[in-house]
Amino acid sequence: MMKRWIRALVVLPVLFMVGCATTHDTTYLEPLHTADLHSILIVPVNNNTIDVQAPTSVLATLPFVLAEKGYYVFPVHTVKTLLDAEGYYEAAEVHAAPSEALAALFGADSILYVTIHEWEARYAILATTTEVDFEYKLVSAAGETLWEARKGLMYSPQNQNSSGNIFADMIAMAITAAIERAAPNYLPLTRQANHEVFNGGITGLPPGPNHPEYQNYYRQIRATQGATAKEKSEE
């Protein structure tokens, strides 16, 4: 009898944890599964801030994270050169152009549009907070919006080593804040934002054709779709 109670006490917490586990809504992936993208064209970044270097930093980090996901990414410098030759000199002009025309120009499956909404370091004597905020939109070659996301991150360096002297600590905090203001932590924040948005549980993209999990992933998707279709036909 005692053994049965022990088993029950062990099983109940496990069942409780399973019941409390949260699942992410993956319906946003359906258009991406249908499209089964192979290539992504990253067009010049639209910049709504006053920092003219912000788009360069974003473009420097985007291709790598998308290539890691298994997609072919058109070289950003080549893209800029060809767009200039076509008369698209400003990012706003590119974002306003028909997606179908841009995709046809490069033979791309999809186009990634990125807009920078925030790129700022706020200085307050004893603390500097660096903030970035990006909006992403992935559009098919036919002009259909397949995926959208927005990601904002903040970074504020903290002085972790207290000397026990409040005045010395305040001076150290002021120096740390001044260093961050002089050289804001934009690039690591940008890398982190891009990584999280393309790999996160509620916004991540499926693996592309060059990813080692691509075949297995879509095999499971087809199996799930087939089982769902069978259930509906039997209703």
C-alpha positions in Angstrom: 0.0 0.0 0.0 2.8 2.4 0.9 4.5 1.7 -2.5 1.3 2.7 -4.3 1.2 6.0 -2.4 4.8 6.7 -3.2 4.2 6.0 -6.9 1.2 8.3 -6.9 3.2 11.1 -5.3 5.9 10.8 -7.9 3.4 10.7 -10.9 1.2 13.6 -9.8 3.9 16.3 -9.9 5.0 15.0 -13.4 1.4 15.2 -14.7 1.1 18.6 -13.1 4.2 19.9 -14.9 3.0 18.4 -18.2 -0.4 20.0 -17.9 1.1 23.4 -17.1 3.5 23.3 -20.0 2.8 26.1 -22.5 2.8 25.6 -26.3 3.5 28.3 -28.8 1.0 29.2 -31.5 2.7 28.1 -34.7 -0.1 29.1 -37.1 2.1 31.9 -38.3 4.3 29.3 -39.9 1.7 28.0 -42.3 2.3 30.6 -45.1 6.1 29.9 -44.8 5.5 26.1 -45.0 3.4 26.6 -48.2 6.0 28.9 -49.7 9.0 26.6 -48.8 11.5 29.4 -49.4 15.0 28.8 -50.7 16.3 32.3 -51.1 15.9 35.6 -49.3 16.7 39.1 -50.8 17.6 41.6 -48.1 16.9 45.1 -49.4 18.4 48.3 -48.0 17.2 49.0 -44.5 14.7 51.8 -43.9 16.1 54.1 -41.2 13.7 56.1 -39.0 16.5 57.4 -36.7 19.1 60.1 -37.1 22.1 57.7 -37.0 23.2 57.2 -40.6 25.4 54.2 -39.6 22.5 52.2 -38.2 21.5 50.5 -41.5 25.1 49.4 -42.1 25.3 47.7 -38.8 21.9 45.9 -39.3 23.0 44.7 -42.8 26.3 43.5 -41.4 24.5 41.1 -39.1 21.4 39.9 -41.0 22.9 37.7 -43.7 24.8 35.5 -41.3 21.8 34.6 -39.1 19.6 33.8 -42.2 22.4 31.7 -43.8 22.6 29.8 -40.5 18.9 29.0 -40.9 19.7 27.4 -44.2 18.6 30.1 -46.7 20.6 31.5 -49.6 21.0 35.2 -49.0 21.9 37.5 -51.9 25.1 39.5 -51.2 24.0 42.8 -49.7 26.7 44.9 -51.6 25.8 43.3 -54.9 22.1 44.0 -54.2 22.9 47.7 -53.4 24.9 48.0 -56.6 22.2 46.6 -58.8 19.4 48.6 -57.2 21.5 51.8 -57.7 21.8 50.8 -61.4 18.0 50.5 -61.6 17.5 53.9 -60.1 16.7 52.9 -56.5 19.1 55.0 -54.5 17.2 55.4 -51.2 15.9 52.6 -48.9 12.5 54.3 -48.8 12.2 54.1 -52.7 13.1 50.4 -52.5 10.5 49.7 -49.8 7.9 51.5 -51.9 8.7 49.6 -55.1 6.5 46.6 -56.2 7.8 43.4 -54.5 7.2 41.4 -57.6 9.6 43.7 -59.6 12.3 43.5 -57.0 12.1 39.7 -56.8 12.1 39.3 -60.6 15.2 41.5 -60.8 17.2 39.1 -58.7 15.3 35.8 -59.2 14.5 35.7 -55.5 11.9 33.6 -53.7 11.3 36.3 -51.1 12.2 39.8 -50.0 13.1 40.8 -46.4 12.2 44.4 -45.5 13.7 45.8 -42.2 12.9 49.2 -40.6 14.8 50.7 -37.8 12.5 52.5 -35.3 14.9 53.0 -32.4 18.7 53.3 -32.3 19.7 55.4 -29.4 21.9 55.7 -26.3 20.2 57.6 -23.5 22.7 59.2 -21.1 21.8 60.0 -17.5 25.1 60.7 -15.7 25.3 57.5 -13.8 23.7 55.2 -16.4 23.5 54.9 -20.1 20.8 52.8 -21.8 21.3 51.7 -25.3 18.1 50.7 -27.2 17.3 49.2 -30.6 13.9 48.5 -32.1 13.5 46.7 -35.5 10.5 45.8 -37.6 10.8 42.9 -40.0 8.6 41.8 -43.0 9.1 38.9 -45.3 7.3 39.1 -48.6 7.0 36.4 -51.3 8.0 37.0 -54.9 4.3 37.4 -55.7 3.9 40.2 -53.2 2.2 38.2 -50.4 3.2 39.0 -46.8 4.5 35.7 -45.4 5.8 36.7 -42.0 6.1 39.8 -39.8 7.8 40.5 -36.5 9.1 43.3 -34.3 12.0 43.2 -31.8 13.2 45.7 -29.3 16.2 45.3 -26.9 17.8 47.5 -24.3 21.3 47.3 -22.7 22.5 49.2 -19.7 26.0 48.3 -18.3 26.2 47.9 -14.6 29.2 48.2 -12.3 29.2 44.7 -10.7 32.2 45.3 -8.3 31.4 47.4 -5.4 34.3 48.9 -3.5 32.3 49.6 -0.4 32.9 53.3 -0.9 29.8 55.0 -2.2 31.6 57.9 -3.8 34.1 55.7 -5.5 31.3 53.5 -6.8 29.4 56.5 -8.1 32.6 57.7 -10.0 33.0 54.1 -11.5 29.3 54.1 -12.5 29.7 57.5 -14.2 32.8 56.3 -16.1 31.0 53.2 -17.2 28.0 55.2 -18.4 30.3 57.7 -20.2 32.1 54.8 -22.0 28.8 53.3 -23.1 27.7 56.7 -24.4 30.9 57.2 -26.3 30.7 53.7 -27.9 27.2 52.3 -27.6 26.7 48.6 -27.6 24.7 48.6 -30.9 26.3 45.8 -32.8 26.0 43.1 -30.1 22.4 44.2 -29.5 21.6 44.0 -33.2 23.1 40.5 -33.5 21.0 39.4 -30.5 17.8 41.0 -31.8 18.3 39.3 -35.2 19.1 35.9 -33.6 16.1 36.0 -31.3 13.6 37.1 -33.9 14.6 34.5 -36.5 15.2 31.6 -34.0 12.6 32.5 -31.3 9.8 30.2 -30.3 7.0 32.6 -31.4 8.7 34.3 -34.4 11.4 31.9 -35.7 11.6 30.8 -39.3 11.5 27.2 -40.4 14.8 25.7 -41.6 15.9 26.5 -45.1 17.0 24.0 -47.7 20.7 24.2 -46.7 20.0 23.4 -43.0 20.7 19.8 -41.9 17.2 19.5 -40.4 15.4 20.8 -43.5 14.4 17.4 -44.9 13.3 15.9 -41.6 11.4 19.1 -40.7 9.3 19.2 -43.9 8.8 15.4 -43.7 7.1 15.9 -40.4 5.1 18.8 -41.7 3.8 16.8 -44.6 2.9 13.9 -42.3 1.0 16.2 -39.9 -0.9 17.8 -42.8 -1.8 14.4 -44.2 -3.1 13.2 -40.8 -5.1 16.4 -40.5 -6.6 16.1 -43.9 -7.6 12.5 -43.2 -9.3 13.4 -40.0 -11.3 16.1 -41.7 -12.4 13.7 -44.5 -13.6 11.2 -41.9 -15.8 13.8 -40.0 
